[in-house]
Amino acid sequence: MNTLRRALTVVAALAVASLTLSGCLYAAIPPETSATPAPSREPDLDGAPAGFEEFYGQTLSWTPCSGSDAGSYDCTDVAAPLDWSDPASGTIELAVIRRAATSGDALGSLLTNPGGPGASGYDLVADSASFAVSEPVLDAYDVIGFDPRGVGRSTAVACLDAAGMDHMLYDIPADPRGSQGWTDELTQRNTEFVEACEANSAGILPFVTTDNAARDMDLLRAVLGDKTLNYLGYSYGTFLGATYAKLFPERVGRLVLDGAIDPSASGLDVGTTQAIGFESALRAYMADCLDGRGCPFTGTVDQAMADLGTLLASVDAQPLPADDGRMLGADTLMTGIIAALYAEDSWPYLTQALSQALQGDPTTALLLADFYNGRNSDGTYQDNSTEAFRAYNCMDYPLDTSQADQDAANALIAQKAPTIAPYWQGVDVCEVWPYPPTGVRERIAADGAAPIVVVGTTNDPATPYAWSVSLAEQLSSGVLVTREGEGHTGYNKGNTCVDRAVEDYLVDGTVPQDGLSC
C-alpha cells in the first residue's frame, strides 16, 4: 500500500492521462543518463557469515542495461542464498542497476528502496534516478537500485495471470458486504491466489521475508565493495533499513529512512493507523477541494465527507459499468481515492474522478485504481508488486490478533475514519497463506550504529507521522527530521529545508539537528 514509486507513477501518468485518459505510464518522467560507467571495487569479505564466503566473494559482471529507459546505466545479477540459515539451500538472483556518480569520483554506493513491500528499486532508478534522489546525491554516489528477493526482475513471486488478478482485485462479490456469502467468496479468491503463488513461485515463498532481504542488502554492500552500507529507504524501505541496522549495526554507514514504519506495530495496529491516516488526508483533500473551483461537493468538510460516504454507498449498491466490461464497485473506488491521496499533486485527478463518478462515469476512478494496482490499459500488469506485497506481509506479521482486539480496532476505525471504515476491512489473505509467519514485531534500537536519519511528514496517510517519531525514538542513534505538509514521504518533495538536511548528511556526513522541523 505504501510505495514511493507507485505514488510517483500515479502523478506522472495522470499528468498525461488527464488529457487522453490513456497515456503512457512513464511519459512524464524524463530518462536519466550516466555517460561514464562506475569503476568496480573489490568485494568486502570482512564479516562474511561462515559458509557464505563464496557469495560474499563473487565478482560482478556489469553490462549496459537493456531498454531505452535505462540510458547508459549498467546492470548485473547477484547470486544470493535461498535460505540464509543454510548455504547449501540453493540460490536466487537479485537484479541490480547502477547509475554512476555524476562527479566521476563516488563516495561509494547508495542503495535505495522505494517501499511496498514489493516495489521495484531497479525500476525506480532506471525510470528516473532524480525521482529517487536529488542532484547533489546523484553527483556524490553510485546510486544503486535493486529488486529485493521475490520482486520484479529478481527471483520473483508469481501467482495468477492477468485475468486472475482482475478477478481478485476488481470483481464484485455476489452477496452483500459483510454477509457469510461475501466472506466465503473472498476466502475462496484468497485460496485460489495462494495456491497459484505456491505452484508458480519455485519454492521461494517461505524465504520471502524482510529479515532475508536485509541480509541480501549486506551481501550487496559487500560485493559492491563498500565497508559500510549507505542507504535511502522510503516507506516499507524504512523497515528494511531498520532491520538491516538491527542485524548489522556496526556496518551502518549513512542511513536515511523516509516515511517510517514502526517496527514494533502489529499488523492490526498498522491497518488501524493507516485507516485513520487516510481519513485525515481525505479531509485535507476535501478542505482544499471546497476552497477551489470545480469541486463536486459543497458545504463544510463534514458535509462533503458525508456526501462522499453517500456516493460510496451508492456505488456499493449499484456499481458503475466501464467501457471495458469491468464494474466500478465501492472497493475499487476506495482504491482510487487512496491512490490519489499519496501525493498532493494528485488531488485534481481525485476531483475529476469523483465528479465523474457522481455522473455515473467510472473512467478516472478506474484509472487511479489501475495505477495503484499496476494494471496497464491493455489489461496486463506491469509487475508482481501486488503478489510480493502479500508474500512479505504474510511472512513478516504474526497472526496473533484476538477477536476482542479486532473488534476494538474496528470500533476505533469506525469512530476515527467513518468514511473509509465500511470499505477498509476485508478477508485477510494471510489467513490461508501456506507458511507460518517468521517475522517478529519489536522495537529496534540498533545499538552501536552510526547516526540514522528518520524523515516524517506530518499528514502522511500511508506511513503516519507517529511512526516516524516512534522509530526515531527507538533507534539509539535516531535523528528525526519533520516535513510539515501533505503526502507520502518527505525528501525530494520540494521542501528545501528537508532536502538540504538529507543532502548534507548523505554527502558531507553532517548530522541534522534532532527534531528539525521544516
C-alpha positions as CSV (number, residue, x, y, z in Angstrom):
1,M,0.0,0.0,0.0
2,N,2.8,2.4,0.7
3,T,5.3,2.8,-2.1
4,L,7.1,5.8,-3.3
5,R,7.3,4.6,-6.9
6,R,3.6,3.9,-7.0
7,A,2.8,7.4,-5.8
8,L,5.2,8.9,-8.3
9,T,3.9,7.0,-11.2
10,V,0.3,7.9,-10.4
11,V,1.2,11.6,-10.6
12,A,3.3,11.2,-13.7
13,A,0.9,9.1,-15.6
14,L,-2.2,11.2,-14.7
15,A,-0.4,14.3,-16.0
16,V,-0.6,12.7,-19.4
17,A,-3.8,10.7,-18.9
18,S,-5.8,13.8,-17.8
19,L,-5.6,14.8,-21.5
20,T,-6.3,11.5,-23.1
21,L,-7.2,9.1,-20.3
22,S,-4.9,6.6,-21.9
23,G,-1.4,7.9,-21.6
24,C,1.9,6.1,-21.3
25,L,2.7,5.4,-17.7
26,Y,6.2,6.9,-17.6
27,A,5.7,9.6,-20.2
28,A,6.1,12.4,-17.7
29,I,9.3,11.0,-16.1
30,P,12.4,12.1,-18.0
31,P,15.0,9.5,-18.6
32,E,18.4,9.9,-17.0
33,T,21.8,9.1,-18.5
34,S,25.2,8.4,-17.0
35,A,27.9,8.7,-19.5
36,T,30.8,7.1,-17.6
37,P,30.4,3.6,-16.1
38,A,31.3,3.3,-12.5
39,P,34.6,1.6,-11.6
40,S,34.2,-1.7,-9.9
41,R,35.7,-2.2,-6.4
42,E,36.9,-5.4,-4.8
43,P,34.3,-7.3,-2.7
44,D,34.4,-6.7,1.0
45,L,34.9,-10.2,2.6
46,D,35.1,-8.9,6.2
47,G,32.3,-10.2,8.3
48,A,31.0,-12.7,5.7
49,P,28.9,-15.3,7.6
50,A,30.5,-18.7,7.9
51,G,29.7,-20.9,4.9
52,F,28.6,-17.9,2.8
53,E,32.1,-16.7,1.8
54,E,31.6,-17.7,-1.8
55,F,28.5,-15.5,-2.1
56,Y,30.4,-12.5,-0.5
57,G,33.4,-13.0,-2.7
58,Q,31.6,-13.2,-6.1
59,T,32.9,-10.9,-8.8
60,L,30.1,-8.9,-10.6
61,S,29.8,-8.7,-14.3
62,W,28.4,-5.3,-15.2
63,T,26.8,-4.8,-18.7
64,P,24.9,-1.9,-20.2
65,C,21.3,-2.1,-19.2
66,S,18.8,-3.1,-21.9
67,G,15.9,-0.8,-22.7
68,S,16.0,2.9,-23.6
69,D,14.7,4.0,-20.2
70,A,17.9,2.8,-18.6
71,G,20.0,5.1,-20.7
72,S,23.7,4.2,-20.2
73,Y,23.3,2.7,-16.7
74,D,24.9,-0.6,-16.1
75,C,23.3,-3.7,-14.7
76,T,24.2,-7.0,-13.1
77,D,22.7,-10.0,-11.3
78,V,23.9,-11.0,-7.8
79,A,23.6,-14.6,-6.6
80,A,22.2,-14.9,-3.0
81,P,21.4,-17.9,-0.9
82,L,17.7,-19.0,-0.9
83,D,18.0,-19.6,2.8
84,W,20.4,-17.5,4.9
85,S,20.5,-20.3,7.5
86,D,21.7,-22.9,5.1
87,P,24.4,-22.1,2.5
88,A,23.5,-25.3,0.6
89,S,19.8,-24.4,0.2
90,G,20.2,-23.2,-3.4
91,T,20.5,-19.7,-4.9
92,I,18.3,-16.9,-6.1
93,E,19.2,-13.9,-8.3
94,L,19.0,-10.3,-7.3
95,A,18.7,-7.8,-10.2
96,V,20.8,-4.6,-9.7
97,I,21.1,-1.4,-11.6
98,R,23.8,1.2,-11.1
99,R,23.9,4.9,-12.0
100,A,27.5,6.1,-11.7
101,A,28.2,9.2,-9.7
102,T,28.0,12.3,-11.9
103,S,31.2,13.6,-10.4
104,G,33.1,10.5,-11.5
105,D,34.5,10.2,-8.0
106,A,31.9,8.4,-5.9
107,L,31.9,8.4,-2.2
108,G,30.6,4.8,-2.5
109,S,27.4,3.1,-3.3
110,L,23.9,4.4,-2.1
111,L,21.4,1.6,-2.1
112,T,17.7,2.6,-2.5
113,N,14.4,1.0,-1.8
114,P,11.0,2.6,-2.8
115,G,8.8,0.7,-0.5
116,G,5.9,-1.7,-0.8
117,P,6.9,-4.2,0.2
118,G,7.1,-5.3,-3.5
119,A,8.0,-2.2,-5.3
120,S,10.9,-2.4,-7.8
121,G,14.0,-0.4,-6.8
122,Y,15.5,-1.3,-10.2
123,D,12.7,0.4,-12.0
124,L,12.8,3.5,-9.7
125,V,16.4,4.2,-10.6
126,A,16.0,3.1,-14.3
127,D,12.9,5.3,-14.9
128,S,14.5,8.4,-13.4
129,A,17.1,8.5,-10.7
130,S,16.3,12.1,-10.0
131,F,12.9,10.9,-8.7
132,A,14.7,8.7,-6.2
133,V,17.4,11.2,-5.1
134,S,18.3,14.9,-5.7
135,E,21.1,16.1,-7.9
136,P,23.8,16.6,-5.1
137,V,23.3,13.0,-4.1
138,L,23.5,11.8,-7.8
139,D,26.7,13.7,-8.1
140,A,28.2,12.1,-5.0
141,Y,27.2,8.4,-5.1
142,D,26.9,5.5,-7.4
143,V,23.1,5.1,-6.9
144,I,22.0,1.5,-6.7
145,G,18.5,0.2,-7.5
146,F,17.7,-3.4,-6.8
147,D,14.7,-5.7,-6.7
148,P,14.6,-7.5,-3.3
149,R,14.1,-11.2,-3.3
150,G,10.6,-12.1,-4.6
151,V,10.2,-8.8,-6.5
152,G,10.3,-7.9,-10.2
153,R,13.4,-8.8,-12.1
154,S,14.9,-10.8,-9.2
155,T,13.8,-14.3,-8.4
156,A,10.2,-13.4,-8.0
157,V,6.9,-14.5,-6.5
158,A,4.5,-15.5,-9.3
159,C,0.8,-16.1,-8.8
160,L,-2.2,-15.5,-11.1
161,D,-2.3,-14.5,-14.7
162,A,-3.8,-11.1,-15.7
163,A,-7.4,-12.4,-15.8
164,G,-7.0,-14.0,-12.4
165,M,-5.6,-10.7,-11.0
166,D,-8.5,-8.8,-12.4
167,H,-10.9,-11.2,-10.8
168,M,-9.2,-10.9,-7.4
169,L,-8.8,-7.1,-7.4
170,Y,-11.9,-5.9,-9.2
171,D,-14.7,-8.4,-9.4
172,I,-17.6,-7.6,-7.0
173,P,-18.9,-10.5,-4.7
174,A,-22.4,-11.6,-5.5
175,D,-23.5,-11.4,-1.8
176,P,-24.0,-8.3,0.3
177,R,-20.9,-6.8,2.0
178,G,-20.3,-8.5,5.4
179,S,-22.6,-11.4,4.8
180,Q,-21.4,-15.0,5.1
181,G,-21.6,-15.5,1.4
182,W,-19.5,-12.4,0.9
183,T,-16.8,-13.7,3.3
184,D,-16.9,-17.2,1.7
185,E,-16.4,-15.8,-1.8
186,L,-13.4,-13.6,-0.8
187,T,-11.9,-16.5,1.1
188,Q,-12.2,-18.7,-2.0
189,R,-10.5,-16.0,-4.0
190,N,-7.7,-15.8,-1.5
191,T,-7.3,-19.6,-1.5
192,E,-7.0,-19.6,-5.3
193,F,-4.5,-16.8,-5.2
194,V,-2.4,-18.6,-2.6
195,E,-2.5,-21.9,-4.4
196,A,-1.3,-20.2,-7.6
197,C,1.5,-18.5,-5.7
198,E,2.7,-21.8,-4.2
199,A,2.5,-23.5,-7.6
200,N,4.3,-20.8,-9.6
201,S,7.0,-19.4,-7.2
202,A,9.5,-22.2,-7.4
203,G,9.7,-22.8,-3.6
204,I,10.7,-19.3,-2.5
205,L,7.6,-18.3,-0.5
206,P,8.9,-19.2,3.0
207,F,12.1,-17.3,2.3
208,V,10.5,-14.0,1.1
209,T,11.0,-12.1,4.4
210,T,12.4,-8.7,5.4
211,D,15.0,-10.4,7.5
212,N,16.3,-12.3,4.5
213,A,16.1,-9.2,2.3
214,A,18.2,-7.2,4.9
215,R,20.8,-10.0,4.8
216,D,20.7,-9.7,1.0
217,M,21.5,-6.0,1.3
218,D,24.6,-6.8,3.3
219,L,25.6,-9.1,0.5
220,L,25.0,-6.3,-2.0
221,R,27.1,-3.9,0.1
222,A,30.0,-6.4,0.2
223,V,30.0,-7.3,-3.5
224,L,29.8,-3.6,-4.4
225,G,33.0,-3.1,-2.4
226,D,31.6,-0.9,0.4
227,K,32.7,-1.3,4.0
228,T,29.5,0.2,5.4
229,L,26.0,0.5,3.9
230,N,24.8,3.8,2.7
231,Y,21.1,3.6,2.2
232,L,17.9,5.6,1.4
233,G,14.7,3.8,2.1
234,Y,11.2,5.0,1.6
235,S,8.0,3.8,3.3
236,Y,8.4,0.0,3.8
237,G,12.0,0.6,2.8
238,T,12.4,2.1,6.3
239,F,11.5,-1.2,7.9
240,L,14.0,-2.9,5.6
241,G,16.7,-0.4,6.6
242,A,15.9,-0.6,10.3
243,T,16.1,-4.4,10.1
244,Y,19.5,-4.1,8.5
245,A,20.6,-1.8,11.3
246,K,19.3,-4.3,13.9
247,L,21.3,-7.2,12.2
248,F,24.4,-5.3,11.3
249,P,24.7,-2.1,13.5
250,E,28.5,-2.0,13.0
251,R,28.1,-1.8,9.2
252,V,25.7,1.1,9.2
253,G,27.0,4.0,7.2
254,R,24.7,6.9,6.3
255,L,21.1,5.7,6.5
256,V,18.0,7.8,5.7
257,L,14.6,6.3,6.5
258,D,11.8,8.4,5.0
259,G,8.2,7.8,5.8
260,A,8.8,5.3,8.6
261,I,7.0,2.2,9.6
262,D,7.0,1.4,13.3
263,P,8.8,-2.0,13.5
264,S,7.0,-2.7,16.8
265,A,3.5,-2.1,15.5
266,S,1.4,-5.2,14.9
267,G,-0.4,-5.8,11.7
268,L,-3.6,-4.8,13.3
269,D,-2.1,-1.6,14.6
270,V,-0.7,-0.8,11.1
271,G,-4.1,-1.3,9.4
272,T,-5.9,0.8,12.0
273,T,-3.4,3.6,12.0
274,Q,-3.3,3.7,8.2
275,A,-7.1,3.9,8.0
276,I,-7.1,6.9,10.3
277,G,-4.2,8.4,8.4
278,F,-6.0,8.2,5.0
279,E,-9.2,9.6,6.6
280,S,-7.1,12.6,7.8
281,A,-5.6,13.0,4.3
282,L,-9.1,12.7,2.7
283,R,-10.3,15.5,4.9
284,A,-7.4,17.7,4.0
285,Y,-8.1,17.0,0.3
286,M,-11.8,17.9,0.8
287,A,-10.9,21.2,2.5
288,D,-8.7,22.0,-0.5
289,C,-11.4,20.9,-2.9
290,L,-14.1,23.1,-1.3
291,D,-11.8,26.1,-1.5
292,G,-11.1,25.6,-5.2
293,R,-13.0,25.6,-8.4
294,G,-14.8,22.7,-9.9
295,C,-15.3,20.8,-6.6
296,P,-18.3,18.4,-6.9
297,F,-19.1,18.9,-3.2
298,T,-20.4,21.9,-1.2
299,G,-20.8,23.0,2.4
300,T,-18.5,22.2,5.2
301,V,-15.8,19.5,5.2
302,D,-18.1,17.3,7.4
303,Q,-21.0,17.8,5.0
304,A,-18.8,17.0,2.0
305,M,-17.4,13.9,3.7
306,A,-20.9,12.7,4.4
307,D,-21.8,13.2,0.7
308,L,-18.8,11.2,-0.3
309,G,-19.9,8.5,2.0
310,T,-23.3,8.5,0.2
311,L,-21.5,8.2,-3.1
312,L,-19.5,5.2,-1.9
313,A,-22.6,3.5,-0.6
314,S,-24.4,4.2,-3.9
315,V,-21.6,2.7,-5.9
316,D,-21.5,-0.3,-3.5
317,A,-25.2,-0.9,-4.1
318,Q,-25.1,-0.2,-7.8
319,P,-21.6,-0.5,-9.4
320,L,-20.8,1.7,-12.4
321,P,-20.2,-0.1,-15.7
322,A,-17.0,0.8,-17.6
323,D,-16.4,0.6,-21.3
324,D,-14.0,-2.4,-20.9
325,G,-16.7,-4.5,-19.2
326,R,-15.5,-4.1,-15.7
327,M,-17.6,-2.6,-12.9
328,L,-16.6,0.1,-10.5
329,G,-17.6,-1.0,-7.0
330,A,-17.0,0.8,-3.8
331,D,-13.8,-1.1,-3.0
332,T,-12.2,-0.2,-6.3
333,L,-13.4,3.4,-5.9
334,M,-11.8,3.5,-2.5
335,T,-8.6,2.1,-4.0
336,G,-8.6,5.0,-6.5
337,I,-9.2,7.5,-3.7
338,I,-6.3,6.1,-1.7
339,A,-4.0,6.2,-4.8
340,A,-4.7,9.9,-5.2
341,L,-4.0,10.7,-1.5
342,Y,-0.4,9.6,-1.8
343,A,0.6,12.9,-3.3
344,E,-1.0,16.4,-3.1
345,D,-0.2,16.8,-6.9
346,S,-2.8,14.0,-7.5
347,W,-5.7,15.8,-5.8
348,P,-7.0,17.4,-9.0
349,Y,-7.4,14.0,-10.5
350,L,-9.3,12.8,-7.5
351,T,-11.7,15.7,-8.0
352,Q,-12.0,14.6,-11.6
353,A,-12.7,11.0,-10.6
354,L,-15.3,11.9,-8.0
355,S,-17.0,14.4,-10.3
356,Q,-17.3,11.7,-13.0
357,A,-18.5,9.0,-10.6
358,L,-21.3,11.3,-9.4
359,Q,-22.4,11.4,-13.0
360,G,-22.2,7.6,-13.4
361,D,-18.8,7.6,-15.2
362,P,-16.1,5.4,-13.7
363,T,-13.3,6.2,-16.1
364,T,-10.9,8.2,-14.0
365,A,-11.6,6.3,-10.8
366,L,-10.7,3.1,-12.5
367,L,-7.6,4.8,-14.0
368,L,-6.5,5.7,-10.5
369,A,-7.1,2.2,-9.2
370,D,-5.3,0.7,-12.1
371,F,-2.2,2.8,-11.5
372,Y,-2.3,1.8,-7.8
373,N,-2.6,-1.9,-8.8
374,G,0.0,-1.6,-11.6
375,R,-2.6,-2.6,-14.3
376,N,-1.9,-1.4,-17.8
377,S,-4.6,-0.2,-20.2
378,D,-4.5,-3.4,-22.2
379,G,-5.3,-5.5,-19.1
380,T,-1.8,-6.7,-18.4
381,Y,0.1,-5.9,-15.2
382,Q,3.4,-4.0,-15.0
383,D,5.0,-6.1,-12.3
384,N,4.4,-8.5,-9.5
385,S,4.2,-5.8,-6.7
386,T,0.7,-7.0,-5.6
387,E,1.9,-10.6,-5.2
388,A,5.2,-9.6,-3.5
389,F,3.3,-7.3,-1.1
390,R,1.2,-10.1,0.2
391,A,4.1,-12.5,0.3
392,Y,6.2,-10.3,2.5
393,N,3.4,-9.2,4.8
394,C,2.2,-12.7,5.4
395,M,5.7,-13.8,6.4
396,D,6.5,-10.7,8.4
397,Y,3.5,-10.2,10.6
398,P,2.4,-12.7,13.2
399,L,-1.2,-13.8,13.1
400,D,-1.8,-13.2,16.8
401,T,-4.8,-11.0,16.8
402,S,-7.7,-11.9,19.2
403,Q,-11.3,-11.2,18.3
404,A,-11.5,-8.7,21.1
405,D,-8.6,-6.8,19.6
406,Q,-10.1,-6.9,16.2
407,D,-13.4,-5.7,17.5
408,A,-11.7,-2.8,19.3
409,A,-9.8,-1.9,16.2
410,N,-12.9,-1.9,14.1
411,A,-14.7,0.3,16.6
412,L,-11.8,2.8,16.6
413,I,-11.7,2.9,12.7
414,A,-15.5,3.5,12.6
415,Q,-15.0,6.4,15.1
416,K,-11.9,8.0,13.6
417,A,-12.3,7.1,9.9
418,P,-16.1,6.8,9.3
419,T,-15.9,7.4,5.5
420,I,-13.2,4.8,4.9
421,A,-14.3,2.3,7.6
422,P,-17.0,0.4,5.6
423,Y,-14.5,-0.5,2.9
424,W,-11.3,-1.0,4.9
425,Q,-11.7,-4.4,6.3
426,G,-11.8,-7.4,4.0
427,V,-10.8,-11.0,4.3
428,D,-7.1,-11.4,5.1
429,V,-5.2,-13.5,2.5
430,C,-2.6,-14.3,5.2
431,E,-5.2,-16.5,7.0
432,V,-4.7,-19.0,4.2
433,W,-1.0,-18.4,3.4
434,P,0.8,-21.8,3.2
435,Y,3.6,-21.0,5.6
436,P,3.5,-19.6,9.1
437,P,5.0,-16.1,9.6
438,T,8.5,-16.0,10.9
439,G,8.8,-12.2,11.5
440,V,8.5,-10.5,14.8
441,R,7.2,-7.1,15.7
442,E,9.6,-5.5,18.1
443,R,11.3,-2.2,18.9
444,I,14.6,-1.7,17.1
445,A,17.5,0.0,18.9
446,A,20.4,-0.9,16.7
447,D,22.9,-0.1,19.5
448,G,26.3,0.9,18.2
449,A,25.0,2.1,14.8
450,A,26.1,5.4,13.3
451,P,23.5,8.2,13.2
452,I,20.3,7.2,11.3
453,V,18.2,10.0,10.0
454,V,14.4,9.4,10.1
455,V,12.2,11.7,8.0
456,G,8.5,12.0,8.7
457,T,5.7,14.1,7.1
458,T,3.0,15.4,9.5
459,N,-0.1,14.3,7.4
460,D,1.4,11.3,5.6
461,P,-1.6,9.0,5.1
462,A,0.3,5.8,4.3
463,T,3.0,6.0,7.0
464,P,1.5,8.3,9.6
465,Y,3.9,10.7,11.3
466,A,3.6,9.0,14.7
467,W,5.5,6.0,13.2
468,S,8.5,8.2,12.3
469,V,8.5,9.7,15.7
470,S,8.4,6.2,17.3
471,L,11.2,4.8,15.1
472,A,13.5,7.8,15.7
473,E,12.9,7.3,19.5
474,Q,13.6,3.5,19.3
475,L,16.9,3.8,17.4
476,S,19.8,4.5,19.8
477,S,21.2,6.9,17.2
478,G,18.0,8.0,15.6
479,V,17.6,11.7,14.4
480,L,14.2,12.9,13.5
481,V,13.6,15.4,10.7
482,T,10.0,16.6,10.2
483,R,8.4,17.8,7.0
484,E,5.2,19.8,7.7
485,G,2.7,19.0,5.0
486,E,0.7,16.5,3.0
487,G,1.5,13.4,1.1
488,H,3.7,10.3,1.4
489,T,7.4,10.7,2.4
490,G,9.3,14.0,2.8
491,Y,12.6,14.1,1.0
492,N,12.9,15.3,-2.6
493,K,9.4,16.7,-2.5
494,G,10.3,20.4,-2.9
495,N,10.9,21.2,0.7
496,T,14.3,22.9,0.6
497,C,14.9,22.6,4.3
498,V,14.3,18.8,4.4
499,D,16.3,18.3,1.2
500,R,19.3,20.2,2.4
501,A,19.3,18.3,5.7
502,V,19.3,14.9,3.9
503,E,21.8,16.1,1.3
504,D,24.2,17.5,3.9
505,Y,24.1,14.2,5.8
506,L,24.5,11.9,2.8
507,V,27.1,14.0,1.0
508,D,29.1,15.6,3.8
509,G,28.2,13.4,6.8
510,T,26.7,16.4,8.7
511,V,24.0,15.0,11.0
512,P,20.9,17.1,11.1
513,Q,19.7,18.6,14.4
514,D,17.4,16.1,16.1
515,G,13.9,17.5,16.0
516,L,14.5,19.7,13.0
517,S,11.0,20.8,11.6
518,C,10.5,22.2,8.2
